[in-house]
Amino acid sequence: MHELAITEGVVDAVTGRLPGARVTCVRLEIGALSGVAADSVRFCFDLVTEGTSLAGARLEISQPPGRCSCRACGSEFEPGGPIALCPVRQRRDHRPGRPGTQDHLGSGGLSHVRDMRLLGRSGHPAGGSRPARRRHGHAGGHVHGTDRTVELQQKVLAKNDGIAQLNREWLAGRGILAVNLMSSPGAGKTTLLERTARALAGTTAISVIEGDEETALDARRILAAGSQVVQVNTGAGCHLDAEMLAQALRALDPPGGSIVVIENVGNLVCPALFDLGEAARAVLASVTEGADKPLKYPHIFRQADLVLLNKTDLLPYVDFDPGGYAADLRKVAPGALLLQPSASTGDGMQPWYDWLRSRTPAPRE
């Protein structure tokens, strides 16, 4: 689960700021729109802090509400759910929940470490203005020291985001388009990339970074389709992160002016939270999954530049309303482009190829 990686980010942030300091309390803000489950972070905290200077520390979590601003009228409001609809416009238009009213999420979507409480050992005071007091140590004895609070105000994923920015600069410096392709398992990512590799062969260089928990099955399929590929196995991890991408890029060494598609681990939750350094995000869905996915998993769709609705050749055989799907997607992600290909038959694939080519920069000298 992604909360494990986020909790590891909390520990990295604290120990990186004051290595070796005895920490007794960490205060964490988890925005209501962050997609992070506070209870899961609490569960992971004791596991991740074992053997560190945070072992035994108390974790206090606050969850500030999200704040939104309306793109049309400028009013600010708290969203009533993951789909942020401006109440002023709804009253004015008399059409609650109409498509296209998703608004800008101003805050509440990030997780920050606010501050941490430190305990100074006898003879080595932690400093600060709080009076000294007796505290019980973990071994049952008494420890004399001084508490102080250190303001941190650091994003939990700051380390990941820093590496992601380095990846982004590395790719941009070589004129390489990186696309983070995300979907649930079985939606057809690998089939899409197989057909894409064959269709673009000889005109556009495309390589793939495959993310899976185990095996190199998909990597072998991509290699057979004629593309360079690097397999990343995450073990129990449910997503790729920026460091994984950095290592994969070093192994792949893609040429300038080419396309790198990152086939993320099949998951509609965790991959959306981690910036890899990509230039664009694409979400692949399929008609066999049902038409309710944009509403049930809004976080990943909200961040998408492109949504591909795959397996459209099966529409005559499944209960799926393409018009309703498009309307729901506009509520969640009004700026996302929607394409409706069939990766297995090849119908409707040309707009996907055109989208890739239009975003591919010229190779740098």
KAJOSUL-V215489 format. One record per backbone hydrogen bond with DSSP energy under -1.0 kcal/mol. CO is the residue of the C=O (numbers start at 1). NH is the residue of the N-H. E is the energy in kcal/mol with one decimal. If there is no record, write none. Layout:
co->CO nh->NH e->E
co->CO nh->NH e->E
//
This chain:
co->1 nh->4 e->-1.3
co->2 nh->6 e->-2.1
co->3 nh->7 e->-2.6
co->4 nh->8 e->-2.2
co->5 nh->9 e->-1.7
co->6 nh->10 e->-1.6
co->7 nh->11 e->-2.1
co->8 nh->12 e->-2.5
co->9 nh->13 e->-2.3
co->10 nh->14 e->-2.2
co->11 nh->15 e->-2.8
co->12 nh->16 e->-2.1
co->13 nh->17 e->-1.2
co->14 nh->18 e->-2.1
co->18 nh->21 e->-1.6
co->22 nh->119 e->-2.8
co->24 nh->58 e->-2.8
co->25 nh->117 e->-2.9
co->26 nh->60 e->-2.9
co->27 nh->114 e->-2.0
co->28 nh->62 e->-2.6
co->29 nh->112 e->-2.2
co->31 nh->34 e->-1.9
co->37 nh->41 e->-1.7
co->38 nh->42 e->-2.3
co->39 nh->43 e->-2.0
co->40 nh->44 e->-2.2
co->41 nh->45 e->-1.9
co->44 nh->48 e->-2.8
co->45 nh->49 e->-2.3
co->49 nh->52 e->-2.4
co->52 nh->55 e->-1.6
co->53 nh->23 e->-2.1
co->54 nh->57 e->-2.7
co->58 nh->26 e->-2.8
co->60 nh->28 e->-3.2
co->62 nh->30 e->-2.6
co->64 nh->32 e->-2.1
co->67 nh->106 e->-2.0
co->67 nh->107 e->-1.8
co->68 nh->77 e->-2.1
co->69 nh->104 e->-1.4
co->70 nh->74 e->-1.3
co->75 nh->70 e->-2.8
co->77 nh->68 e->-2.9
co->84 nh->103 e->-1.3
co->86 nh->90 e->-2.0
co->87 nh->91 e->-2.2
co->88 nh->92 e->-2.2
co->89 nh->93 e->-3.1
co->90 nh->94 e->-1.6
co->95 nh->98 e->-1.6
co->104 nh->69 e->-2.0
co->107 nh->67 e->-1.5
co->108 nh->33 e->-3.6
co->110 nh->31 e->-2.3
co->111 nh->156 e->-2.5
co->112 nh->29 e->-3.2
co->113 nh->154 e->-1.8
co->114 nh->152 e->-2.9
co->114 nh->153 e->-1.4
co->115 nh->27 e->-2.6
co->116 nh->150 e->-2.8
co->117 nh->24 e->-2.8
co->117 nh->25 e->-1.1
co->118 nh->148 e->-1.4
co->121 nh->124 e->-2.4
co->133 nh->145 e->-1.1
co->135 nh->143 e->-2.8
co->137 nh->140 e->-1.3
co->141 nh->137 e->-2.6
co->143 nh->135 e->-1.8
co->145 nh->133 e->-1.6
co->146 nh->120 e->-1.8
co->148 nh->118 e->-3.1
co->150 nh->116 e->-1.7
co->154 nh->113 e->-3.0
co->155 nh->158 e->-1.8
co->157 nh->161 e->-2.9
co->158 nh->162 e->-2.3
co->159 nh->163 e->-1.9
co->160 nh->164 e->-2.5
co->161 nh->165 e->-2.0
co->162 nh->166 e->-1.6
co->163 nh->167 e->-2.5
co->164 nh->168 e->-2.6
co->165 nh->169 e->-2.4
co->166 nh->170 e->-2.4
co->167 nh->171 e->-2.6
co->168 nh->172 e->-2.6
co->169 nh->173 e->-2.4
co->171 nh->176 e->-2.3
co->172 nh->175 e->-1.1
co->175 nh->257 e->-1.0
co->177 nh->260 e->-3.4
co->178 nh->279 e->-2.2
co->178 nh->280 e->-1.4
co->179 nh->262 e->-3.3
co->180 nh->282 e->-2.7
co->181 nh->264 e->-2.2
co->182 nh->284 e->-2.9
co->183 nh->267 e->-2.3
co->184 nh->187 e->-1.4
co->188 nh->192 e->-2.3
co->189 nh->193 e->-2.2
co->190 nh->194 e->-2.5
co->191 nh->195 e->-2.1
co->192 nh->196 e->-2.1
co->193 nh->197 e->-2.6
co->194 nh->198 e->-1.8
co->195 nh->199 e->-2.3
co->196 nh->200 e->-2.3
co->200 nh->203 e->-2.2
co->200 nh->204 e->-2.7
co->205 nh->259 e->-2.6
co->207 nh->261 e->-2.5
co->208 nh->230 e->-1.8
co->209 nh->263 e->-2.4
co->210 nh->232 e->-3.5
co->212 nh->234 e->-2.1
co->213 nh->235 e->-1.7
co->216 nh->220 e->-2.0
co->217 nh->221 e->-1.4
co->218 nh->222 e->-2.2
co->219 nh->223 e->-2.5
co->220 nh->224 e->-2.0
co->221 nh->225 e->-1.1
co->222 nh->227 e->-1.8
co->223 nh->226 e->-1.4
co->228 nh->208 e->-2.3
co->230 nh->210 e->-2.7
co->232 nh->212 e->-2.2
co->234 nh->237 e->-2.0
co->241 nh->245 e->-1.9
co->242 nh->246 e->-2.4
co->243 nh->247 e->-2.2
co->244 nh->248 e->-2.1
co->245 nh->249 e->-2.8
co->246 nh->250 e->-1.8
co->247 nh->251 e->-1.7
co->248 nh->252 e->-2.6
co->249 nh->253 e->-3.1
co->255 nh->258 e->-1.0
co->258 nh->177 e->-2.3
co->259 nh->207 e->-2.7
co->260 nh->179 e->-2.5
co->261 nh->209 e->-2.3
co->262 nh->181 e->-2.6
co->262 nh->264 e->-1.3
co->263 nh->211 e->-2.5
co->270 nh->273 e->-1.9
co->271 nh->274 e->-1.1
co->280 nh->180 e->-2.6
co->281 nh->305 e->-2.5
co->281 nh->306 e->-1.6
co->282 nh->182 e->-2.7
co->283 nh->308 e->-2.8
co->285 nh->310 e->-3.7
co->286 nh->289 e->-1.6
co->292 nh->296 e->-2.0
co->293 nh->297 e->-2.6
co->297 nh->301 e->-1.2
co->298 nh->302 e->-2.8
co->301 nh->304 e->-1.4
co->305 nh->337 e->-2.1
co->306 nh->283 e->-2.5
co->307 nh->339 e->-2.6
co->308 nh->285 e->-3.1
co->310 nh->287 e->-1.9
co->311 nh->314 e->-1.9
co->312 nh->315 e->-1.5
co->314 nh->317 e->-2.0
co->318 nh->320 e->-1.3
co->321 nh->325 e->-2.3
co->322 nh->326 e->-2.4
co->323 nh->327 e->-2.1
co->324 nh->328 e->-2.4
co->325 nh->329 e->-2.3
co->326 nh->330 e->-1.9
co->327 nh->331 e->-1.3
co->328 nh->332 e->-1.6
co->329 nh->333 e->-3.7
co->333 nh->336 e->-1.6
co->337 nh->307 e->-3.2
co->339 nh->309 e->-3.1
co->341 nh->312 e->-1.2
co->342 nh->346 e->-2.7
co->346 nh->349 e->-1.4
co->347 nh->342 e->-2.6
co->349 nh->353 e->-1.9
co->350 nh->354 e->-2.7
co->351 nh->355 e->-2.2
co->352 nh->356 e->-2.1
co->353 nh->357 e->-2.6
co->354 nh->358 e->-2.5
co->355 nh->359 e->-1.0
//
